[in-house]
């Protein structure tokens, strides 16, 4: 099995409701034990400074918490994109320049991070669950760009990611939000 760590999952219309409807998930881990990721396009109404005031100045706009997924919504997870050649203390690489940031550690110095997002909860799959959902056509698996994690317009990310794909994958951008009104 090839690991999908560092890739995006883009929900297809086969997912008709729930937390994954039109979601874009960044996979933090994927192996025989399952998969773990965060939903990138679900900003919440809570500002980061309400929960983690020291970190608010480092978070990219919109400066709010994101709904990372339906698991452990009472916990915070931060993803950072390294800005320079040396990552800050407390940063753990996931893929390329993207890594987890220790919110209990020291604040990164200026320029160490090109971007930061804080997520409440995460998305998780058990062994072979994600592979089954991919085979059923619930998800498209595509390349992730660093900019996806810190998009200033996360509400547009589902269409933006699909629009940059080659061939027939671009077709999904024209799928109506509610097919019954088509």
N, C-alpha and C positions, 0 to 999 in steps of 0.2 A: 504494500500500500504506500503510495506517495503521500507525503504530508502536504496539507493545504495551508500550513502556517504561513501567515503574511499575505494571504489571498483574500478576496472579497467574495461573499455570498450575496447574490442579489435575488430577492424573492420574486418568483413568477406569479402570475395570476392564479396558479394552482393553490396558493395560500390565500384563502378567501376572507380571512379575518384574524383577530387576535393580535398579539404583540409583533408578529412578523409580517403583517400586511405591508407590502411595498417597502420592506426594510432592506438596508444595506448593512451587512455584518462583516466586521474585520475579524479574521480568525487569529487568535493569539496562540492557540495550541491545537494540534490535531495528530493523534496517533492511535494505536490499537485500543487504547482505553477510552477513547471518545474525542470530543472537540469542545473548545471553549472560545468564545468571542464576545464582542460588544457591538450593539446596534449603533451605527454612526449617525443616523438621521432622525433621532427622536429627542429633540431638545425639550427640556422640562421647564415649568414656570419658576422653579427655584434657582436663585442666583447662587453662584459659587461662594460669594462673600458671606452668605447666610450660614453656610455649613463649614467652609474652610477659608476664613477671611484672609489668612496669610498667603494663600495661593491664588486669590482672585486676580491679582495683577499679572500673573503669568499665563492665564488662560486666554485663548484666542476667542474672538467674537464669534458667535454670541457667548457672553460670559455667564453661562448657566450650566446647571447639571444636565446630563444626558441620561435618558433611560437606556441603560446598557443591555437590558434584557430582563426576562421574568424571574431569574434566579438571584436570590440574596439582594433584594432591592434596598435593604437597610445597610449595605456596605458600599464603600466608595472605591473605585478603581481609576487610576489615572494613566493615560497614555501620552507619551511625549515623543516628539520628533526632534532628534539631535540637530542643533544648528551648526556646530563646528566639528572639528575633528576629534575633540575629546568630550565624551559624554559626562554629564554631571554625576556627582556621587548619588547613589540610590537609584540609578537608572539601570534596568535590566533588559538587554536586547531581546526583541521578539523576532524581528525580520528587518534587515537593512538598517535604516536610521530610526526605526520605530521601536519603542520599548516601554515597559512598565516603569512608572515613577513611584518611588516610595514616598507616600504622603506623610509618613511619620519621620522622614529624614530631613536633612537640611534643604532649604530652598535653593534651587539652582541659581547661579550667578547670571547676570545679563548676557545674552547671546549663546548660552549653553544649549538652550532649547529654541527651536524654530517655531514650536507650537506645543500646546498642551490642552487636553480635554479631560474632564472628570466625569465618570459614569457612575450612576447608581445601579448596581446589579450587573449581571452578565447573562449571556446566552450559553447554554450547555447542552451537549448531546452525549448519550451513552455510547458504548461500543457498537459500531456499525449503524447507529441510528442516522447519522448525517449521510453516510454512504447510501442508505436506503432512500432518504429524502431526495438526494441528488438523482438517483436512478428513477424515481417517480416523477421527476421534473419540477419539484417544488422550488429548486434553487438553480441559479446559474452561477458558475464559479469562474471568476475573472481576476485579472491583475489588479492589485491595489496600487494606488499612487500615494505618496506622502500627503499630498494636498487633500486627498479624500478625508483624512483623519481630522483635518483642521479647516474644512470648508467653511467660509463665512456664510454660506446659505445652505445649511444641512437639509432643509426641507426640499431642496431641488436635487439632492444627491442621487436618488433612485434614477431619475431621468438622465441626469448628467453622466452617470457611470454607464448606463445603457447606450446613450447617444454616442459615446466615444468608441464603442465596440464595432468590429468589422462585421460585414455580412448581415445575416438574418437576425442576429441578436439586437440590432438597432430597432427592429420591428416592434419590440416590446414597449418602446417609448410612446407608441401611438395607442396602446391599449387603454381604453377608458377606465376611469376610477371606479365607475359603476356600470358594468356591461349591460345591465338591464335597462338603462336609460339610452342606450345606443340605438 
